[in-house]
Amino acid sequence: EKSVKMTQTCAARFPPPGVEREESVMRAVITVVGRDTVGVVARVSQVCAELNINIEDVTQSIMQEMFCMIMLVNLEKCEQPMDEVRRRLGEVADQMKMELHLTREEVFDAMHHI
């Protein structure tokens, strides 16, 4: 059994299974992994800004030249379909030769429900 450590703010956004949040917000988790290079955060953030996606929380680290980033984003004001969001983020990932995944919160919650 794996244990997952979360910041206090992240834990508040992802309540335990069976506990409802007060507001119904459309959120997603963006993960980025790959060789460290200049501008990763800026480029992903730029796409989010262009699509009207709000970044609510972000954490990043570099482990032996590998860049790792997790973003919690709010999709409420994004007017583009998810396919377009994935396409735009995928373009940035391809250009940077990095792995990027966008997972909607309800999928993330279901995957991590024990």
C-alpha positions in Angstrom: 0.0 0.0 0.0 1.5 3.3 -1.0 1.0 6.4 1.1 0.6 9.7 -0.7 1.8 12.9 0.9 0.0 16.1 0.1 0.3 19.7 1.1 -2.4 21.0 3.4 -3.9 23.1 0.6 -3.9 20.1 -1.8 -5.5 17.9 0.9 -8.3 20.4 1.3 -8.9 20.4 -2.5 -8.9 16.6 -2.6 -11.0 15.5 0.3 -11.1 11.8 1.4 -13.4 9.5 -0.6 -17.1 10.0 0.4 -16.5 13.5 1.7 -18.2 16.1 -0.5 -16.6 19.5 -1.2 -18.8 22.5 -0.6 -18.4 23.8 -4.1 -18.6 21.9 -7.4 -15.5 23.0 -9.2 -14.1 21.4 -12.4 -10.4 20.8 -11.6 -7.6 18.7 -13.1 -4.1 17.7 -12.4 -1.3 18.4 -14.9 1.9 16.4 -14.5 5.1 17.1 -16.5 8.2 14.9 -16.4 11.3 15.1 -18.5 14.9 16.3 -18.9 15.2 19.7 -17.1 15.3 22.6 -19.5 14.7 26.4 -19.4 11.1 27.6 -19.6 9.0 24.5 -18.7 6.8 26.2 -16.1 6.5 29.3 -18.3 5.4 27.4 -21.4 2.8 25.3 -19.6 1.6 28.3 -17.7 1.3 30.3 -21.0 -1.0 27.6 -22.5 -3.1 27.6 -19.3 -3.4 31.4 -19.5 -4.3 31.4 -23.2 -7.0 28.8 -22.5 -8.3 30.7 -19.4 -7.2 27.8 -17.1 -6.4 29.0 -13.6 -3.4 27.4 -11.8 -4.4 26.9 -8.2 -1.4 25.1 -6.9 2.0 24.0 -8.3 4.9 22.0 -7.1 8.1 21.1 -8.9 11.4 19.5 -8.3 14.5 18.4 -10.1 15.7 14.9 -9.4 19.0 14.0 -11.0 18.4 16.2 -14.0 14.8 15.1 -14.4 12.2 17.9 -14.1 9.0 16.9 -12.3 6.0 19.2 -11.9 2.4 18.8 -10.7 -0.2 21.5 -11.2 -3.7 21.6 -9.8 -5.7 23.7 -12.2 -9.3 25.0 -12.3 -11.0 24.5 -15.7 -14.3 26.4 -14.9 -13.6 29.4 -17.1 -12.0 27.4 -20.0 -14.3 27.5 -23.0 -12.4 25.0 -25.1 -13.3 21.3 -25.2 -11.0 18.9 -23.3 -9.7 17.5 -26.6 -8.4 21.0 -27.6 -6.9 21.5 -24.1 -5.1 18.2 -24.4 -3.9 19.0 -28.0 -2.4 22.4 -26.9 -0.7 21.0 -23.9 0.5 18.0 -26.0 2.1 20.4 -28.5 4.1 22.0 -25.7 5.1 18.7 -24.3 6.3 17.5 -27.8 8.3 20.6 -28.4 10.0 20.2 -25.0 10.4 16.4 -25.4 8.6 15.9 -22.1 5.8 13.7 -20.8 2.7 15.6 -19.9 -0.6 14.2 -18.6 -3.9 16.0 -17.9 -6.2 14.1 -15.5 -9.6 15.5 -14.5 -10.1 15.5 -10.8 -12.9 13.0 -10.8 -10.7 10.5 -12.7 -7.8 11.3 -10.3 -10.1 10.7 -7.3 -11.4 7.4 -8.7 -7.9 6.2 -9.5 -6.8 6.9 -5.9 -9.8 5.6 -4.1 -9.0 2.5 -2.0 
